[in-house]
């Protein structure tokens, strides 16, 4: 988590959980959306019917988890969705860069899904991406992915701002929030 800048260690003090700012959230989503757009385009152009069926199966699992509001299951399933895209496209640099963003994007995903209606909207948006992929329409898939990413970014930023308003005693954006107990576990 330290490498992903989600904890901060200050001198001899206990590690602190860092909080992403709205600006950082926008930047993370911007970079992530660029990678996803490239991946979905190449996947659409390259994937075999079996690879497309696997993507559909992952999305079916995501949708099922969403129907139960199981955010703790959705986050790793969305990582699996992206891992499948990367695996088929075989883009090593994007794989490495996405791994560096993983903890941050997952933290933001949870924030975005906390917004009323965002989870169901996200399922519709990813469904549109998948439908475009299955039609072989790379441009429509890229546009649908960009639309979904923009909406997720906006929801995450709104949620961050709402959390700030609801906790008047909270430290300002970018400041560390709370001490970690005993040990730090990976996200």
C-alpha positions, 0 to 999 in steps of 0.5 A: 500500500505504501508503493501505491501511496495509500499509506504514509509513514512519517518518522517513527510514527505508525503508518497512516492511511492516506486519502486521495484528493478529488484532483488525484481521482480525476487524474487516476481515472484519466490515465485508467480510461486511456488504458482501458480504451486501448485495451477494449479496442485491441480486444475487440479487434483480436479476441476469439469467440472463446475469449469473448465468451470468457469476458461475458462470463466475468461480466455475468459474475459482476452483474450477479454480485451487483444484484446483491450489492456485493461491492467486496466481490465486484472490485476483484471481478472488475480487476479480473475483467481488466486482467482478461483484456490485458491477457488477450491483448498481451500488452505488457506495459499496460499490465505493469502500469495497471498493477501500479494503479490497482489499489488506487482505482479499487479504492475509488471504485468503492467510493463511486459505487457508494453513490446512489444509482451508480452500481446499476448505471455501471452495469448498464454501461459495462453491458453496452461495452460488452455488446459493442465488443460482441458486435465487433464494433471497436469504436462503439466499445471505446466510446462506451468504455470512455462514457462509463469511466467518465461517469465512474470518475464523476461519482467517485469525486462526488462521493469524496466531496460528500464524505468531506462535507459529512465529516467536518472534523476530517482533515483536508483532502490529501491529508492522512486520515487514520492510523493503521492498527498493528500491520498493513495488509495489501489491498 
